[in-house]
């Protein structure tokens, strides 16, 4: 997972396609002579954002006269100055956010106080957009570096220079004018959902079978859904445990879970009969769905200021992901409905020697590491990584294992710091040349177990990409990658080499790895469809209550299940696909994962015949391409477009 809530994303880089004006824009630019098409575009877009409070029509024309760059020299100077400003603003706001969040995010920053919790919802950029419109910097930017639509970027962009791409990204910055108050409400709502999720632990040692047996070890406390799912994967020989975890998940999704057993080690709970031994059995009152509704309502407030991209769905797919939702949907369905699903499922059935169950969407037996004793690996990782500092010290040498030259590896590692996380692991990106990228991981007092190590390697994949795509980038405005799914690619490239990093030799993309990835895509695409369709339902039912939303999600999850999963895994109307916590705290974030998987598969194919230095150089060339659109990036990286065909063709 990549840590990504509203405060961290920051308004500067993500708001696209939004405008609000009470003027008639054409009256503003009446009488202005456009010297070229770019000027016309810039003037018209600036006029669309200009309100009467910004000045009269006469003042607008005077503004254009004074600030439109007439010569190429002026234009270059302006471009550089704005890029520099953008970096300083992004960076200082991010550094402040990092500091304010430390007590609630890290275990080495003291116990969080009430004030810390309040400030965890504080958006350091909430007033920035307003300020930059007020002092006209936003208008100067739009006037000289206008916005291009996704379609234009994909067609015109074919022939753009790097500088022209960077200018187009500058044009993405000021396309909306969302009031600070609306923005702040969004930040606060997202933080509330984030905190709800971060504290949603199940005390496994308090669970009992109907005949009173304890299946899980003393002290085991698992965060929903990540740890629950991972525990289910780890102990694949123990179906009794798996069935119990599955039951717990259903209780959460259906909101039948007794409130008192959430993050509470006191009561004993029998998930099958749903009885609580020494506490009140009252169910959690649809809080899960209320959190989602709160975010939806905050989104609706934002919608009002985005006539060009008037829903969160459009902003997410055309704006952030930069692949239209319909294209994403059909990409996913092409894999979900493929005959390859049945072939892989048959393999799993044979290996398990039993009929498949719904939780077998998390079947984990294809990986080479499943053949290895996880406890033995944990002994090794605990010894190597007793604390964050020891992990940090070994990053450079792990990179040389992958083929990076020593000096290069050390230079990359220099920009990565490792910190102890309270919740699940995440990577916190650097957004300016004065700050490091942060690898946040949860390490137990006895050291990092294998599960934690595997996640840390995933996060390190984010960190390495973040360093290269910022510190090695030709233009600041191009720093980063096309979309969040692409950041996951680097994380997966690393995570799938976790044993190689421990010194177990090169990990190859054999048929086991192919089927493993395929099965992972099959799972996460269904989860993503549920998330996407929930948001479509929300916009179709804006007056819904939390209980109505709950019922809708159950119905959507069952429908996706019955179409693509029941024929393979059985159990009609199963709701398991709705368990992901991302649905609660990161709206429509989930599709990024399968998109990442699709891209990663194409990248892995391109890396198949590469080793050592050649591998590292190819990796670095890719992540220096920067924030092109997904389609353009793929063309330059692997000479093709996004497609599930490469994975389908590989299934034995
Ligand atoms: Zn990730």
Boltz pocket constraint, residues with backbone or C-beta under 6 A from the ligand:
constraints:
  - pocket:
      binder: B
      contacts: [[A, 1], [A, 2], [A, 458], [A, 459], [A, 462], [A, 487], [A, 488], [A, 491]]
      max_distance: 6.0
